[in-house]
Amino acid sequence: MASSREYLNFILDQLSEVKGVSKRAMMGEYLIYVCGTLIGGIYDDSFLIKPVSAALERLPGAALAEPYPGAKKLLAVDKLDDKGFLKELLEAVAEEIAASK
């Protein structure tokens, strides 16, 4: 099942305070980048991010989900109503991923 344009627009609106957010369509789903760093994506109308330590610390108890069969599991972001929290989360995740390269 592909993600809806409405859900994409909702997530992009919630991430509007994060500098450098961009998306890339990929087979009915959307990859999400922060300043050119892939941090996760939108899959089946769910927002999933890489389960790096910065994400695990900020989302304790969050579920891991496969974005598609056979893929590495990603962390489900369910705290979508707080733009400030999402800004802090995505910037920390992007910084950790970029630093590990």
Gaussian input, Z-matrix of N, CA and C with variables (Angstrom, degrees):
# hf/3-21g

backbone

0 1
 N
 C     1     B1
 C     2     B2     1     A1
 N     3     B3     2     A2     1     D1
 C     4     B4     3     A3     2     D2
 C     5     B5     4     A4     3     D3
 N     6     B6     5     A5     4     D4
 C     7     B7     6     A6     5     D5
 C     8     B8     7     A7     6     D6
 N     9     B9     8     A8     7     D7
 C    10    B10     9     A9     8     D8
 C    11    B11    10    A10     9     D9
 N    12    B12    11    A11    10    D10
 C    13    B13    12    A12    11    D11
 C    14    B14    13    A13    12    D12
 N    15    B15    14    A14    13    D13
 C    16    B16    15    A15    14    D14
 C    17    B17    16    A16    15    D15
 N    18    B18    17    A17    16    D16
 C    19    B19    18    A18    17    D17
 C    20    B20    19    A19    18    D18
 N    21    B21    20    A20    19    D19
 C    22    B22    21    A21    20    D20
 C    23    B23    22    A22    21    D21
 N    24    B24    23    A23    22    D22
 C    25    B25    24    A24    23    D23
 C    26    B26    25    A25    24    D24
 N    27    B27    26    A26    25    D25
 C    28    B28    27    A27    26    D26
 C    29    B29    28    A28    27    D27
 N    30    B30    29    A29    28    D28
 C    31    B31    30    A30    29    D29
 C    32    B32    31    A31    30    D30
 N    33    B33    32    A32    31    D31
 C    34    B34    33    A33    32    D32
 C    35    B35    34    A34    33    D33
 N    36    B36    35    A35    34    D34
 C    37    B37    36    A36    35    D35
 C    38    B38    37    A37    36    D36
 N    39    B39    38    A38    37    D37
 C    40    B40    39    A39    38    D38
 C    41    B41    40    A40    39    D39
 N    42    B42    41    A41    40    D40
 C    43    B43    42    A42    41    D41
 C    44    B44    43    A43    42    D42
 N    45    B45    44    A44    43    D43
 C    46    B46    45    A45    44    D44
 C    47    B47    46    A46    45    D45
 N    48    B48    47    A47    46    D46
 C    49    B49    48    A48    47    D47
 C    50    B50    49    A49    48    D48
 N    51    B51    50    A50    49    D49
 C    52    B52    51    A51    50    D50
 C    53    B53    52    A52    51    D51
 N    54    B54    53    A53    52    D52
 C    55    B55    54    A54    53    D53
 C    56    B56    55    A55    54    D54
 N    57    B57    56    A56    55    D55
 C    58    B58    57    A57    56    D56
 C    59    B59    58    A58    57    D57
 N    60    B60    59    A59    58    D58
 C    61    B61    60    A60    59    D59
 C    62    B62    61    A61    60    D60
 N    63    B63    62    A62    61    D61
 C    64    B64    63    A63    62    D62
 C    65    B65    64    A64    63    D63
 N    66    B66    65    A65    64    D64
 C    67    B67    66    A66    65    D65
 C    68    B68    67    A67    66    D66
 N    69    B69    68    A68    67    D67
 C    70    B70    69    A69    68    D68
 C    71    B71    70    A70    69    D69
 N    72    B72    71    A71    70    D70
 C    73    B73    72    A72    71    D71
 C    74    B74    73    A73    72    D72
 N    75    B75    74    A74    73    D73
 C    76    B76    75    A75    74    D74
 C    77    B77    76    A76    75    D75
 N    78    B78    77    A77    76    D76
 C    79    B79    78    A78    77    D77
 C    80    B80    79    A79    78    D78
 N    81    B81    80    A80    79    D79
 C    82    B82    81    A81    80    D80
 C    83    B83    82    A82    81    D81
 N    84    B84    83    A83    82    D82
 C    85    B85    84    A84    83    D83
 C    86    B86    85    A85    84    D84
 N    87    B87    86    A86    85    D85
 C    88    B88    87    A87    86    D86
 C    89    B89    88    A88    87    D87
 N    90    B90    89    A89    88    D88
 C    91    B91    90    A90    89    D89
 C    92    B92    91    A91    90    D90
 N    93    B93    92    A92    91    D91
 C    94    B94    93    A93    92    D92
 C    95    B95    94    A94    93    D93
 N    96    B96    95    A95    94    D94
 C    97    B97    96    A96    95    D95
 C    98    B98    97    A97    96    D96
 N    99    B99    98    A98    97    D97
 C   100   B100    99    A99    98    D98
 C   101   B101   100   A100    99    D99
 N   102   B102   101   A101   100   D100
 C   103   B103   102   A102   101   D101
 C   104   B104   103   A103   102   D102
 N   105   B105   104   A104   103   D103
 C   106   B106   105   A105   104   D104
 C   107   B107   106   A106   105   D105
 N   108   B108   107   A107   106   D106
 C   109   B109   108   A108   107   D107
 C   110   B110   109   A109   108   D108
 N   111   B111   110   A110   109   D109
 C   112   B112   111   A111   110   D110
 C   113   B113   112   A112   111   D111
 N   114   B114   113   A113   112   D112
 C   115   B115   114   A114   113   D113
 C   116   B116   115   A115   114   D114
 N   117   B117   116   A116   115   D115
 C   118   B118   117   A117   116   D116
 C   119   B119   118   A118   117   D117
 N   120   B120   119   A119   118   D118
 C   121   B121   120   A120   119   D119
 C   122   B122   121   A121   120   D120
 N   123   B123   122   A122   121   D121
 C   124   B124   123   A123   122   D122
 C   125   B125   124   A124   123   D123
 N   126   B126   125   A125   124   D124
 C   127   B127   126   A126   125   D125
 C   128   B128   127   A127   126   D126
 N   129   B129   128   A128   127   D127
 C   130   B130   129   A129   128   D128
 C   131   B131   130   A130   129   D129
 N   132   B132   131   A131   130   D130
 C   133   B133   132   A132   131   D131
 C   134   B134   133   A133   132   D132
 N   135   B135   134   A134   133   D133
 C   136   B136   135   A135   134   D134
 C   137   B137   136   A136   135   D135
 N   138   B138   137   A137   136   D136
 C   139   B139   138   A138   137   D137
 C   140   B140   139   A139   138   D138
 N   141   B141   140   A140   139   D139
 C   142   B142   141   A141   140   D140
 C   143   B143   142   A142   141   D141
 N   144   B144   143   A143   142   D142
 C   145   B145   144   A144   143   D143
 C   146   B146   145   A145   144   D144
 N   147   B147   146   A146   145   D145
 C   148   B148   147   A147   146   D146
 C   149   B149   148   A148   147   D147
 N   150   B150   149   A149   148   D148
 C   151   B151   150   A150   149   D149
 C   152   B152   151   A151   150   D150
 N   153   B153   152   A152   151   D151
 C   154   B154   153   A153   152   D152
 C   155   B155   154   A154   153   D153
 N   156   B156   155   A155   154   D154
 C   157   B157   156   A156   155   D155
 C   158   B158   157   A157   156   D156
 N   159   B159   158   A158   157   D157
 C   160   B160   159   A159   158   D158
 C   161   B161   160   A160   159   D159
 N   162   B162   161   A161   160   D160
 C   163   B163   162   A162   161   D161
 C   164   B164   163   A163   162   D162
 N   165   B165   164   A164   163   D163
 C   166   B166   165   A165   164   D164
 C   167   B167   166   A166   165   D165
 N   168   B168   167   A167   166   D166
 C   169   B169   168   A168   167   D167
 C   170   B170   169   A169   168   D168
 N   171   B171   170   A170   169   D169
 C   172   B172   171   A171   170   D170
 C   173   B173   172   A172   171   D171
 N   174   B174   173   A173   172   D172
 C   175   B175   174   A174   173   D173
 C   176   B176   175   A175   174   D174
 N   177   B177   176   A176   175   D175
 C   178   B178   177   A177   176   D176
 C   179   B179   178   A178   177   D177
 N   180   B180   179   A179   178   D178
 C   181   B181   180   A180   179   D179
 C   182   B182   181   A181   180   D180
 N   183   B183   182   A182   181   D181
 C   184   B184   183   A183   182   D182
 C   185   B185   184   A184   183   D183
 N   186   B186   185   A185   184   D184
 C   187   B187   186   A186   185   D185
 C   188   B188   187   A187   186   D186
 N   189   B189   188   A188   187   D187
 C   190   B190   189   A189   188   D188
 C   191   B191   190   A190   189   D189
 N   192   B192   191   A191   190   D190
 C   193   B193   192   A192   191   D191
 C   194   B194   193   A193   192   D192
 N   195   B195   194   A194   193   D193
 C   196   B196   195   A195   194   D194
 C   197   B197   196   A196   195   D195
 N   198   B198   197   A197   196   D196
 C   199   B199   198   A198   197   D197
 C   200   B200   199   A199   198   D198
 N   201   B201   200   A200   199   D199
 C   202   B202   201   A201   200   D200
 C   203   B203   202   A202   201   D201
 N   204   B204   203   A203   202   D202
 C   205   B205   204   A204   203   D203
 C   206   B206   205   A205   204   D204
 N   207   B207   206   A206   205   D205
 C   208   B208   207   A207   206   D206
 C   209   B209   208   A208   207   D207
 N   210   B210   209   A209   208   D208
 C   211   B211   210   A210   209   D209
 C   212   B212   211   A211   210   D210
 N   213   B213   212   A212   211   D211
 C   214   B214   213   A213   212   D212
 C   215   B215   214   A214   213   D213
 N   216   B216   215   A215   214   D214
 C   217   B217   216   A216   215   D215
 C   218   B218   217   A217   216   D216
 N   219   B219   218   A218   217   D217
 C   220   B220   219   A219   218   D218
 C   221   B221   220   A220   219   D219
 N   222   B222   221   A221   220   D220
 C   223   B223   222   A222   221   D221
 C   224   B224   223   A223   222   D222
 N   225   B225   224   A224   223   D223
 C   226   B226   225   A225   224   D224
 C   227   B227   226   A226   225   D225
 N   228   B228   227   A227   226   D226
 C   229   B229   228   A228   227   D227
 C   230   B230   229   A229   228   D228
 N   231   B231   230   A230   229   D229
 C   232   B232   231   A231   230   D230
 C   233   B233   232   A232   231   D231
 N   234   B234   233   A233   232   D232
 C   235   B235   234   A234   233   D233
 C   236   B236   235   A235   234   D234
 N   237   B237   236   A236   235   D235
 C   238   B238   237   A237   236   D236
 C   239   B239   238   A238   237   D237
 N   240   B240   239   A239   238   D238
 C   241   B241   240   A240   239   D239
 C   242   B242   241   A241   240   D240
 N   243   B243   242   A242   241   D241
 C   244   B244   243   A243   242   D242
 C   245   B245   244   A244   243   D243
 N   246   B246   245   A245   244   D244
 C   247   B247   246   A246   245   D245
 C   248   B248   247   A247   246   D246
 N   249   B249   248   A248   247   D247
 C   250   B250   249   A249   248   D248
 C   251   B251   250   A250   249   D249
 N   252   B252   251   A251   250   D250
 C   253   B253   252   A252   251   D251
 C   254   B254   253   A253   252   D252
 N   255   B255   254   A254   253   D253
 C   256   B256   255   A255   254   D254
 C   257   B257   256   A256   255   D255
 N   258   B258   257   A257   256   D256
 C   259   B259   258   A258   257   D257
 C   260   B260   259   A259   258   D258
 N   261   B261   260   A260   259   D259
 C   262   B262   261   A261   260   D260
 C   263   B263   262   A262   261   D261
 N   264   B264   263   A263   262   D262
 C   265   B265   264   A264   263   D263
 C   266   B266   265   A265   264   D264
 N   267   B267   266   A266   265   D265
 C   268   B268   267   A267   266   D266
 C   269   B269   268   A268   267   D267
 N   270   B270   269   A269   268   D268
 C   271   B271   270   A270   269   D269
 C   272   B272   271   A271   270   D270
 N   273   B273   272   A272   271   D271
 C   274   B274   273   A273   272   D272
 C   275   B275   274   A274   273   D273
 N   276   B276   275   A275   274   D274
 C   277   B277   276   A276   275   D275
 C   278   B278   277   A277   276   D276
 N   279   B279   278   A278   277   D277
 C   280   B280   279   A279   278   D278
 C   281   B281   280   A280   279   D279
 N   282   B282   281   A281   280   D280
 C   283   B283   282   A282   281   D281
 C   284   B284   283   A283   282   D282
 N   285   B285   284   A284   283   D283
 C   286   B286   285   A285   284   D284
 C   287   B287   286   A286   285   D285
 N   288   B288   287   A287   286   D286
 C   289   B289   288   A288   287   D287
 C   290   B290   289   A289   288   D288
 N   291   B291   290   A290   289   D289
 C   292   B292   291   A291   290   D290
 C   293   B293   292   A292   291   D291
 N   294   B294   293   A293   292   D292
 C   295   B295   294   A294   293   D293
 C   296   B296   295   A295   294   D294
 N   297   B297   296   A296   295   D295
 C   298   B298   297   A297   296   D296
 C   299   B299   298   A298   297   D297
 N   300   B300   299   A299   298   D298
 C   301   B301   300   A300   299   D299
 C   302   B302   301   A301   300   D300

   B1=1.4532
   B2=1.5239
   B3=1.2765
   B4=1.4630
   B5=1.5247
   B6=1.3154
   B7=1.4662
   B8=1.5219
   B9=1.3217
   B10=1.4607
   B11=1.5283
   B12=1.2987
   B13=1.4626
   B14=1.5363
   B15=1.3253
   B16=1.4620
   B17=1.5295
   B18=1.3394
   B19=1.4647
   B20=1.5279
   B21=1.3213
   B22=1.4698
   B23=1.5169
   B24=1.3310
   B25=1.4614
   B26=1.5237
   B27=1.3313
   B28=1.4577
   B29=1.5242
   B30=1.3269
   B31=1.4736
   B32=1.5233
   B33=1.3112
   B34=1.4625
   B35=1.5207
   B36=1.3238
   B37=1.4591
   B38=1.5349
   B39=1.3271
   B40=1.4568
   B41=1.5328
   B42=1.3272
   B43=1.4679
   B44=1.5286
   B45=1.3109
   B46=1.4602
   B47=1.5318
   B48=1.3232
   B49=1.4622
   B50=1.5270
   B51=1.3252
   B52=1.4660
   B53=1.5270
   B54=1.3325
   B55=1.4653
   B56=1.5284
   B57=1.3232
   B58=1.4569
   B59=1.5093
   B60=1.3327
   B61=1.4670
   B62=1.5192
   B63=1.3270
   B64=1.4595
   B65=1.5184
   B66=1.3120
   B67=1.4551
   B68=1.5157
   B69=1.3076
   B70=1.4602
   B71=1.5173
   B72=1.3065
   B73=1.4585
   B74=1.5248
   B75=1.3380
   B76=1.4562
   B77=1.5276
   B78=1.3233
   B79=1.4595
   B80=1.5353
   B81=1.3146
   B82=1.4547
   B83=1.5139
   B84=1.3108
   B85=1.4641
   B86=1.5310
   B87=1.3379
   B88=1.4622
   B89=1.5239
   B90=1.3216
   B91=1.4594
   B92=1.5152
   B93=1.3306
   B94=1.4615
   B95=1.5278
   B96=1.3183
   B97=1.4639
   B98=1.5261
   B99=1.3311
   B100=1.4598
   B101=1.5177
   B102=1.3263
   B103=1.4697
   B104=1.5273
   B105=1.3251
   B106=1.4564
   B107=1.5151
   B108=1.3220
   B109=1.4623
   B110=1.5234
   B111=1.3293
   B112=1.4641
   B113=1.5226
   B114=1.3354
   B115=1.4611
   B116=1.5226
   B117=1.3230
   B118=1.4567
   B119=1.5039
   B120=1.3290
   B121=1.4471
   B122=1.5114
   B123=1.3098
   B124=1.4543
   B125=1.5224
   B126=1.3210
   B127=1.4604
   B128=1.5258
   B129=1.3249
   B130=1.4710
   B131=1.5258
   B132=1.3136
   B133=1.4641
   B134=1.5296
   B135=1.3237
   B136=1.4634
   B137=1.5198
   B138=1.3344
   B139=1.4566
   B140=1.5194
   B141=1.3339
   B142=1.4641
   B143=1.5226
   B144=1.3425
   B145=1.4626
   B146=1.5205
   B147=1.3240
   B148=1.4578
   B149=1.5315
   B150=1.3277
   B151=1.4694
   B152=1.5283
   B153=1.3103
   B154=1.4671
   B155=1.5278
   B156=1.3250
   B157=1.4663
   B158=1.5278
   B159=1.3325
   B160=1.4681
   B161=1.5311
   B162=1.3212
   B163=1.4628
   B164=1.5270
   B165=1.3095
   B166=1.4635
   B167=1.5230
   B168=1.3328
   B169=1.4642
   B170=1.5228
   B171=1.3241
   B172=1.4622
   B173=1.5259
   B174=1.3205
   B175=1.4732
   B176=1.5355
   B177=1.3242
   B178=1.4696
   B179=1.5329
   B180=1.2945
   B181=1.4576
   B182=1.5096
   B183=1.3220
   B184=1.4713
   B185=1.5214
   B186=1.3034
   B187=1.4636
   B188=1.5218
   B189=1.3304
   B190=1.4624
   B191=1.5204
   B192=1.3178
   B193=1.4639
   B194=1.5201
   B195=1.3252
   B196=1.4658
   B197=1.5224
   B198=1.3265
   B199=1.4681
   B200=1.5310
   B201=1.3311
   B202=1.4621
   B203=1.5256
   B204=1.3161
   B205=1.4687
   B206=1.5301
   B207=1.3232
   B208=1.4548
   B209=1.5162
   B210=1.3191
   B211=1.4681
   B212=1.5229
   B213=1.3359
   B214=1.4652
   B215=1.5148
   B216=1.3201
   B217=1.4550
   B218=1.5249
   B219=1.3229
   B220=1.4577
   B221=1.5276
   B222=1.3000
   B223=1.4568
   B224=1.5305
   B225=1.3235
   B226=1.4644
   B227=1.5260
   B228=1.3252
   B229=1.4620
   B230=1.5220
   B231=1.3243
   B232=1.4604
   B233=1.5250
   B234=1.3227
   B235=1.4672
   B236=1.5299
   B237=1.3277
   B238=1.4636
   B239=1.5204
   B240=1.3201
   B241=1.4599
   B242=1.5201
   B243=1.3232
   B244=1.4609
   B245=1.5304
   B246=1.3403
   B247=1.4614
   B248=1.5250
   B249=1.3224
   B250=1.4628
   B251=1.5170
   B252=1.3286
   B253=1.4584
   B254=1.5276
   B255=1.3278
   B256=1.4658
   B257=1.5279
   B258=1.3182
   B259=1.4672
   B260=1.5212
   B261=1.3269
   B262=1.4660
   B263=1.5356
   B264=1.3257
   B265=1.4646
   B266=1.5191
   B267=1.3175
   B268=1.4567
   B269=1.5155
   B270=1.3240
   B271=1.4612
   B272=1.5257
   B273=1.3309
   B274=1.4663
   B275=1.5228
   B276=1.3236
   B277=1.4580
   B278=1.5244
   B279=1.3219
   B280=1.4665
   B281=1.5234
   B282=1.3281
   B283=1.4697
   B284=1.5269
   B285=1.3240
   B286=1.4661
   B287=1.5311
   B288=1.3099
   B289=1.4706
   B290=1.5244
   B291=1.3303
   B292=1.4748
   B293=1.5242
   B294=1.3307
   B295=1.4605
   B296=1.5255
   B297=1.3278
   B298=1.4707
   B299=1.5286
   B300=1.3193
   B301=1.4757
   B302=1.5058
   A1=109.49
   A2=117.20
   A3=121.83
   A4=110.44
   A5=115.29
   A6=120.45
   A7=109.87
   A8=115.11
   A9=119.81
   A10=110.98
   A11=115.27
   A12=121.69
   A13=109.85
   A14=116.81
   A15=121.06
   A16=111.06
   A17=116.97
   A18=119.91
   A19=110.33
   A20=116.55
   A21=120.40
   A22=110.53
   A23=117.50
   A24=121.29
   A25=111.43
   A26=117.56
   A27=121.52
   A28=110.38
   A29=117.31
   A30=121.01
   A31=110.06
   A32=118.19
   A33=120.24
   A34=111.38
   A35=117.71
   A36=120.86
   A37=110.07
   A38=117.04
   A39=120.83
   A40=111.31
   A41=117.27
   A42=122.04
   A43=112.11
   A44=117.35
   A45=121.17
   A46=113.82
   A47=118.65
   A48=121.21
   A49=112.86
   A50=117.01
   A51=121.66
   A52=108.34
   A53=116.39
   A54=119.64
   A55=110.19
   A56=115.10
   A57=120.74
   A58=115.51
   A59=118.71
   A60=120.82
   A61=109.17
   A62=115.07
   A63=120.31
   A64=108.48
   A65=115.39
   A66=121.20
   A67=109.34
   A68=114.23
   A69=120.15
   A70=107.75
   A71=117.16
   A72=121.38
   A73=109.01
   A74=114.83
   A75=119.97
   A76=108.62
   A77=116.36
   A78=123.05
   A79=112.87
   A80=117.50
   A81=122.10
   A82=114.45
   A83=116.54
   A84=121.84
   A85=107.38
   A86=117.23
   A87=120.38
   A88=110.65
   A89=116.17
   A90=121.76
   A91=107.38
   A92=116.49
   A93=121.52
   A94=108.88
   A95=115.13
   A96=122.93
   A97=109.67
   A98=115.85
   A99=122.29
   A100=106.29
   A101=116.26
   A102=122.56
   A103=111.61
   A104=115.92
   A105=121.78
   A106=115.16
   A107=118.57
   A108=122.49
   A109=109.55
   A110=116.63
   A111=121.56
   A112=108.77
   A113=116.63
   A114=120.03
   A115=111.98
   A116=118.11
   A117=120.88
   A118=110.66
   A119=115.06
   A120=117.93
   A121=112.81
   A122=113.99
   A123=122.78
   A124=106.27
   A125=114.88
   A126=122.24
   A127=108.19
   A128=117.02
   A129=121.70
   A130=111.56
   A131=116.08
   A132=122.72
   A133=112.95
   A134=115.78
   A135=122.90
   A136=107.45
   A137=116.67
   A138=121.83
   A139=107.77
   A140=116.18
   A141=123.14
   A142=109.51
   A143=116.05
   A144=120.39
   A145=109.95
   A146=115.01
   A147=120.31
   A148=109.78
   A149=117.28
   A150=121.02
   A151=113.09
   A152=116.51
   A153=121.14
   A154=108.16
   A155=117.01
   A156=119.96
   A157=112.85
   A158=118.23
   A159=120.83
   A160=110.98
   A161=117.41
   A162=121.39
   A163=110.54
   A164=116.97
   A165=120.55
   A166=111.87
   A167=117.23
   A168=121.17
   A169=111.69
   A170=117.09
   A171=121.31
   A172=113.31
   A173=116.05
   A174=120.91
   A175=110.15
   A176=117.53
   A177=118.59
   A178=110.62
   A179=115.19
   A180=119.88
   A181=115.41
   A182=117.66
   A183=119.72
   A184=109.97
   A185=115.39
   A186=121.40
   A187=111.41
   A188=114.92
   A189=121.20
   A190=107.63
   A191=116.73
   A192=121.32
   A193=110.05
   A194=115.13
   A195=120.78
   A196=108.11
   A197=117.72
   A198=118.27
   A199=112.18
   A200=116.16
   A201=122.90
   A202=106.26
   A203=119.04
   A204=120.98
   A205=112.52
   A206=115.28
   A207=121.64
   A208=115.10
   A209=117.73
   A210=121.22
   A211=109.96
   A212=114.95
   A213=119.93
   A214=108.41
   A215=115.60
   A216=119.81
   A217=110.84
   A218=114.47
   A219=123.12
   A220=108.52
   A221=115.66
   A222=122.64
   A223=110.01
   A224=116.04
   A225=120.84
   A226=109.45
   A227=116.06
   A228=121.50
   A229=106.68
   A230=115.57
   A231=119.07
   A232=112.56
   A233=116.87
   A234=121.19
   A235=107.67
   A236=115.76
   A237=121.34
   A238=114.47
   A239=118.07
   A240=120.58
   A241=114.28
   A242=118.28
   A243=122.61
   A244=109.71
   A245=116.74
   A246=121.23
   A247=112.14
   A248=117.70
   A249=121.29
   A250=111.92
   A251=116.05
   A252=120.87
   A253=110.78
   A254=116.60
   A255=120.48
   A256=111.10
   A257=117.10
   A258=121.27
   A259=109.95
   A260=116.50
   A261=120.88
   A262=110.85
   A263=116.73
   A264=121.91
   A265=111.29
   A266=117.63
   A267=120.53
   A268=112.73
   A269=117.20
   A270=118.81
   A271=110.98
   A272=118.16
   A273=121.08
   A274=111.15
   A275=117.35
   A276=121.27
   A277=110.16
   A278=117.51
   A279=121.03
   A280=110.77
   A281=117.25
   A282=120.96
   A283=111.04
   A284=117.04
   A285=120.28
   A286=111.65
   A287=116.90
   A288=120.09
   A289=110.69
   A290=116.91
   A291=120.91
   A292=111.19
   A293=117.81
   A294=121.63
   A295=111.89
   A296=116.96
   A297=120.03
   A298=112.46
   A299=117.54
   A300=119.92
   A301=111.13
   D1=131.73
   D2=178.99
   D3=-83.77
   D4=154.21
   D5=177.31
   D6=-76.18
   D7=147.97
   D8=-178.68
   D9=-81.56
   D10=153.52
   D11=176.63
   D12=-64.33
   D13=-33.77
   D14=178.90
   D15=-63.43
   D16=-43.63
   D17=179.30
   D18=-66.28
   D19=-42.21
   D20=176.16
   D21=-56.27
   D22=-48.50
   D23=-179.43
   D24=-62.86
   D25=-38.05
   D26=177.16
   D27=-61.63
   D28=-48.61
   D29=-179.22
   D30=-64.03
   D31=-45.07
   D32=179.49
   D33=-61.50
   D34=-36.04
   D35=176.28
   D36=-66.05
   D37=-42.19
   D38=179.54
   D39=-65.94
   D40=-26.78
   D41=-179.42
   D42=-95.76
   D43=10.88
   D44=-174.21
   D45=-63.51
   D46=-19.89
   D47=178.90
   D48=-86.94
   D49=-7.35
   D50=-179.75
   D51=-87.92
   D52=120.54
   D53=179.23
   D54=-70.78
   D55=139.56
   D56=173.65
   D57=79.42
   D58=18.25
   D59=177.75
   D60=-75.88
   D61=133.88
   D62=174.42
   D63=-143.77
   D64=164.27
   D65=-179.72
   D66=-129.44
   D67=158.83
   D68=175.39
   D69=-141.91
   D70=123.72
   D71=178.97
   D72=-69.89
   D73=138.23
   D74=-179.68
   D75=-147.84
   D76=99.47
   D77=174.82
   D78=53.33
   D79=47.89
   D80=176.86
   D81=87.13
   D82=-4.52
   D83=178.35
   D84=-119.67
   D85=-177.40
   D86=-176.28
   D87=-138.02
   D88=128.55
   D89=173.06
   D90=-86.99
   D91=141.65
   D92=-179.02
   D93=-115.46
   D94=130.55
   D95=-179.25
   D96=-119.95
   D97=149.87
   D98=170.16
   D99=-125.20
   D100=116.36
   D101=-177.78
   D102=50.77
   D103=42.41
   D104=176.90
   D105=83.04
   D106=-2.00
   D107=179.78
   D108=-99.71
   D109=124.08
   D110=177.99
   D111=-69.28
   D112=120.88
   D113=-178.66
   D114=-113.56
   D115=-15.48
   D116=-179.06
   D117=164.45
   D118=-148.30
   D119=-179.19
   D120=-174.27
   D121=179.90
   D122=176.65
   D123=-111.17
   D124=119.78
   D125=-176.56
   D126=-133.17
   D127=124.73
   D128=179.72
   D129=48.40
   D130=47.71
   D131=179.59
   D132=55.64
   D133=38.68
   D134=172.65
   D135=-131.87
   D136=142.77
   D137=177.77
   D138=-98.64
   D139=115.65
   D140=-176.76
   D141=-120.02
   D142=140.72
   D143=177.51
   D144=-128.98
   D145=162.89
   D146=179.46
   D147=-63.49
   D148=137.72
   D149=-175.96
   D150=-84.00
   D151=56.74
   D152=176.65
   D153=-79.58
   D154=166.43
   D155=-174.29
   D156=-59.18
   D157=-35.89
   D158=178.63
   D159=-60.60
   D160=-36.56
   D161=178.79
   D162=-75.63
   D163=-43.22
   D164=-179.14
   D165=-62.73
   D166=-37.02
   D167=178.11
   D168=-65.98
   D169=-36.79
   D170=-175.33
   D171=-89.06
   D172=-15.93
   D173=-179.46
   D174=-127.02
   D175=60.20
   D176=-178.70
   D177=-62.71
   D178=134.72
   D179=179.12
   D180=81.06
   D181=2.19
   D182=179.03
   D183=-67.65
   D184=146.64
   D185=-178.65
   D186=-76.65
   D187=146.98
   D188=170.91
   D189=-94.85
   D190=140.10
   D191=-177.80
   D192=-140.55
   D193=146.80
   D194=174.00
   D195=-83.33
   D196=123.68
   D197=178.23
   D198=-66.48
   D199=-28.32
   D200=175.52
   D201=-159.49
   D202=158.93
   D203=-175.66
   D204=-55.84
   D205=129.33
   D206=177.39
   D207=89.22
   D208=-5.15
   D209=-178.63
   D210=-84.21
   D211=159.64
   D212=172.55
   D213=-63.68
   D214=144.76
   D215=-179.60
   D216=-72.97
   D217=143.70
   D218=178.41
   D219=-119.22
   D220=162.97
   D221=-177.73
   D222=-89.53
   D223=127.26
   D224=179.56
   D225=-78.82
   D226=125.50
   D227=177.38
   D228=-93.64
   D229=113.54
   D230=-178.88
   D231=-110.69
   D232=-5.73
   D233=178.47
   D234=-95.91
   D235=78.08
   D236=-171.37
   D237=-99.85
   D238=-5.44
   D239=-174.82
   D240=-88.01
   D241=-9.38
   D242=-174.38
   D243=-110.50
   D244=99.10
   D245=-177.97
   D246=-61.65
   D247=-36.94
   D248=178.49
   D249=-63.66
   D250=-42.80
   D251=176.96
   D252=-63.12
   D253=-44.98
   D254=-179.60
   D255=-62.87
   D256=-38.06
   D257=177.31
   D258=-61.19
   D259=-49.80
   D260=179.47
   D261=-61.24
   D262=-44.47
   D263=-178.96
   D264=-60.96
   D265=-53.19
   D266=-175.61
   D267=-67.10
   D268=-38.73
   D269=178.09
   D270=-65.29
   D271=-39.67
   D272=178.69
   D273=-67.17
   D274=-41.70
   D275=179.07
   D276=-64.70
   D277=-47.53
   D278=-179.47
   D279=-61.53
   D280=-40.94
   D281=179.33
   D282=-63.80
   D283=-43.15
   D284=179.48
   D285=-65.41
   D286=-43.93
   D287=179.76
   D288=-64.33
   D289=-45.88
   D290=179.98
   D291=-62.32
   D292=-38.44
   D293=-179.11
   D294=-69.55
   D295=-26.72
   D296=-177.82
   D297=-80.52
   D298=-8.73
   D299=-178.28
   D300=-90.20

